[in-house]
Amino acid sequence: MNQIDQTWLENRIRASISDDYYLDREEEKQIKQEGTNKGIAIDDIELILQVELDKLGAVSERILTNELDQLLHQFTDIDRVLDNKEERVSLNMVCSTAIVKKI
C-alpha cells in the first residue's frame, strides 16, 4: 500500500470514531468497501484498522462481539448451559476490555 492510501485510510478511520471512539459494524463495512474500491488489499485494511483503533484507544463492535462469542462458547460447549456466574464473567471480561479504551 502506498503512503497516500495509508494516510487516507488512517484519516477515514479517525473520522469514523471521532465522535464516540467506537467503530460499529456498518462503519467498518463502509471503510472496507471504500478501501477495496481504491485498490487497497483487505488484509492491509484490517491491519491498519487494528493499529489505528489500538493507537487511538477505540474499540470495534465486531471484535468485542467476537470476543464475547468465544467466551460464551468456552462456557457452553461441554455442558450446553450458561449459568449466571458464567454469563457475568463473560460480560465482565469483554466490558473490561472496552472500559480501558476511551468509551
C-alpha positions as CSV (number, residue, x, y, z in Angstrom):
1,M,0.0,0.0,0.0
2,N,1.3,3.4,-0.9
3,Q,1.7,6.2,1.7
4,I,-1.2,8.2,0.2
5,D,-3.6,5.3,0.6
6,Q,-2.4,4.6,4.1
7,T,-2.9,8.2,5.1
8,W,-6.3,8.3,3.6
9,L,-7.3,5.1,5.4
10,E,-6.0,6.3,8.8
11,N,-7.9,9.6,8.4
12,R,-11.0,7.7,7.3
13,I,-10.8,5.5,10.4
14,R,-10.2,8.6,12.7
15,A,-13.3,10.3,11.2
16,S,-15.5,7.3,11.9
17,I,-14.5,7.0,15.5
18,S,-14.0,10.7,16.4
19,D,-17.5,11.1,17.9
20,D,-17.6,8.1,20.2
21,Y,-14.3,6.1,20.0
22,Y,-16.4,3.2,18.7
23,L,-16.4,1.5,15.3
24,D,-19.6,-0.2,14.6
25,R,-20.1,-2.9,12.0
26,E,-21.6,-0.6,9.5
27,E,-18.8,1.9,9.7
28,E,-16.2,-0.9,9.4
29,K,-18.0,-2.3,6.4
30,Q,-18.1,1.1,4.7
31,I,-14.4,1.7,5.3
32,K,-13.5,-1.7,3.9
33,Q,-15.7,-1.1,0.8
34,E,-14.2,2.3,0.2
35,G,-10.7,0.9,0.7
36,T,-11.1,-2.0,-1.7
37,N,-12.7,0.4,-4.2
38,K,-9.4,2.3,-4.0
39,G,-7.5,-0.9,-4.6
40,I,-6.3,-1.5,-1.1
41,A,-6.0,-5.1,-0.1
42,I,-8.4,-6.2,2.6
43,D,-5.5,-7.6,4.7
44,D,-3.9,-4.2,4.7
45,I,-7.2,-2.5,5.6
46,E,-7.7,-4.8,8.6
47,L,-4.2,-4.3,9.8
48,I,-4.4,-0.5,9.6
49,L,-7.9,-0.7,11.3
50,Q,-6.4,-2.6,14.2
51,V,-3.3,-0.4,14.6
52,E,-5.4,2.8,14.5
53,L,-8.0,1.5,16.9
54,D,-5.2,0.5,19.3
55,K,-3.4,3.7,18.9
56,L,-6.5,5.9,19.4
57,G,-7.9,3.8,22.3
58,A,-11.0,2.9,20.4
59,V,-13.0,-0.3,20.2
60,S,-14.6,-2.3,17.4
61,E,-18.1,-3.8,17.7
62,R,-17.0,-6.7,15.6
63,I,-14.0,-7.5,17.8
64,L,-16.0,-7.1,21.1
65,T,-18.8,-9.4,19.9
66,N,-16.3,-12.0,18.6
67,E,-14.6,-12.0,22.0
68,L,-17.9,-12.4,23.7
69,D,-18.9,-15.2,21.4
70,Q,-15.6,-17.1,22.1
71,L,-16.1,-16.8,25.8
72,L,-19.6,-18.0,25.7
73,H,-18.6,-21.0,23.7
74,Q,-15.9,-21.8,26.2
75,F,-18.5,-21.9,28.9
76,T,-21.2,-23.8,27.0
77,D,-19.5,-26.2,24.5
78,I,-19.3,-29.0,27.0
79,D,-22.5,-28.8,29.1
80,R,-24.6,-26.6,26.8
81,V,-25.6,-24.5,29.8
82,L,-24.7,-20.9,30.6
83,D,-25.2,-20.2,34.3
84,N,-25.5,-16.7,35.8
85,K,-21.9,-16.7,37.0
86,E,-20.5,-17.7,33.6
87,E,-22.6,-15.0,31.9
88,R,-21.4,-12.4,34.4
89,V,-17.8,-13.4,33.9
90,S,-18.1,-13.3,30.1
91,L,-19.7,-9.9,30.1
92,N,-17.2,-8.5,32.6
93,M,-14.3,-9.7,30.6
94,V,-15.5,-8.2,27.4
95,C,-16.7,-5.0,29.1
96,S,-13.4,-4.5,31.0
97,T,-11.6,-4.7,27.7
98,A,-13.8,-1.9,26.4
99,I,-13.6,0.2,29.6
100,V,-9.8,0.6,29.3
101,K,-10.4,2.1,26.0
102,K,-11.9,5.6,25.7
103,I,-15.5,4.6,25.7
